[in-house]
Amino acid sequence: MTDLERLGWNPFFASHFTPYEKEGLIPARITIEQKTHFFAATGEEELRASLGGKLRFEARGEEDVPGVGDWVALRPTPGEQTATIVHVLPRKSKFSRKAVGRERVEQTVAANIDLVFLVNALDATFNLRRLERYLVLAAGSGAQPAVVLNKSDLCADLSRLVSDVRAVVAQVPVYVMSAARSEGLEPVRNSLGVGVTGAFLGPSGVGKSTIINRLLGREKLKTRTVREYDGKGRHTTSYREMVVLPSGGILIDTPGMRELQLWEGEEGIEEAFEDIESLATTCRFRDCRHDKEPGCAVRKAIEEGTLDRGRYAGYLKLQREIERQSRSYDTRAQAIEKERVRKLTSDQKRNTKKR
């Protein structure tokens, strides 16, 4: 296995890199993303990199610039430990969310990941509805999701909470651990073979950096305790970073997310709420709104207690959010197209006058 393959390089990326190899560029993977620069690993060394002028100019938004986990085509600076990022190779998978703010802008959290570990803490901050939200996004990422329940040593009713989670996540693997005590780490470590990339995602204070430190066997990433007065986490990771484990697996640590807004989630809804989607197909009416219609299988399941009312409420909330995002996207797309046509017409009129 080559050094590049240990970083996750495979035939998919190699095939897309072929045209750039003729330009004398080299492949590299983004390991750190900061505000003004990046670090990229070539398999032999790590270079400080910046965006090329053309790439920066043509980028329509954050989705077009590299993030941690991306494979890029680099032009190294002779005699220096720096390089220019000329191209971003197509992504095999990505975990995205809507960037914080009103405007509908995609923010790629991690790219080219094989496994998405959705980390939750088994303490006072545990929230089953929040886990469902993460599952919707993970389902549309192209990576395999897994749930990590950390801080089992702080949970007074462990079996009940784990049972509640398993009822929600269906076939998704669930790993229970206490990173502080180095307990339950092996299943996660074993799932990350050589060249396999995993991303840890979750809110602040759930212990993502602590878990990675335990898997690394050293204190590489900074950690902080949660606030005592409300149990909420403090942001420790201020930027995304990729690390290679001694076992050969690769992990991406991300800053805790105070706000997780959906980007695109129709397919994710179907996967994360497969039980409700399946029930809906057995309703008497195809367009059943699960309100007062006769023969509604969903409402019957709620009344009989086989479907949790809170889970169904969460399902409806996420559906409404996705619908709003879709309408917002259509409005923005129309505005962009209108502006493009206006500029094109203006240019044509200007050229006609010159003639």
C-alpha positions, 0 to 999 in steps of 0.5 A: 500500500502506498502512502497516498492509499494510507490517506484514503487514495483510491481508483475513484480519485486517481481517475479524476486526477489523470488530466491534472497529472499532465499539468505537472500537478500532484495529488494531496489531501486537505488535513487542516482548514483554517480561515486563510489557509490550508494544510495538505498531505501529499503522502511524503510531506505536509504543505501549507497551501492557499487557493489559486486565483482562478479557483478563488474567482470561479468558486460560487460559494463554500461548496466549491472550495476545498474542505478537510478530507478533500483531495486536491491538485497542488502546484508545489512552490519550488524550494518551499513548504508551500503550494497552490491549490489549483483544482478540487477533485470530485467528492465521493461523499460529504456531510453538509449543513446549511450555513448559519444565517438567513441566506441559503448557503451550503457548508461542507463539514467533512468530505470523502468520508466512509463513516459518520460517527454521530456523537452524543453524550449520555448526560443531562444534554442528551436529546433524542430529537437532535440525534434524529436531525443528525441522522437525516443529514448523515443519511444523505452524505453518502457515508455509512452512519454510526451512533456513538453514545459517550459518557456512559459513566454519567448515565443513571439509566443506561439501558433505557436510553440505549434502548430508546436510541436503538428504537430510533436508529433501526439498523445503524450501529450503536457504540456505547463508551466512556472515553474518560475511562477509556472504555468501549473504544475498541468497536470504533477503532476496529471499524476504522481500517487502514485508509478508512476515513471517519468523521466525528460530528456532534454538539459541543461537550459530547467528547469528540476530541477526547475520544480521538485522543484516546484512539490516538493514544496521546493528547493531541487535541485540546479538551475542556470540561462542560460548564457545571451550571448547565452541563453545556459544552464549550467549543474546544476544536476551533477548526476542522482537522484530519488525523491518522490513527496508529491503527491506520484509520483516519479521523476528522474532528469538527467544531461542535455545532451550536446550530444544525440546519438541514441542507437537503434532506428528502432522502435522509428523511425517508431513511431516518424515519423508515418506520413512519414512511413505511406506516404511511404507505398502508394508510387507506388514502394515498394523500393521507395527512395523518390528521382526521382521515379514516384508515390512517395507519400512522395515527392508529400506531400513535394511539396504540403506542407502537409509534412514539408521539414525540418521534412523529412530531419531530418527523413533521418538524423536519419535513416542514423545515425541508419544505421551507429550505426547498422554497427558499432555494427555488426563490434564490435560484430564480433571482440568480437566473434573473440577474444572469439574464439581465446582465446578458441582455445588458451586455448584448445591448452594449455590444450592439451600440458599439457596432 
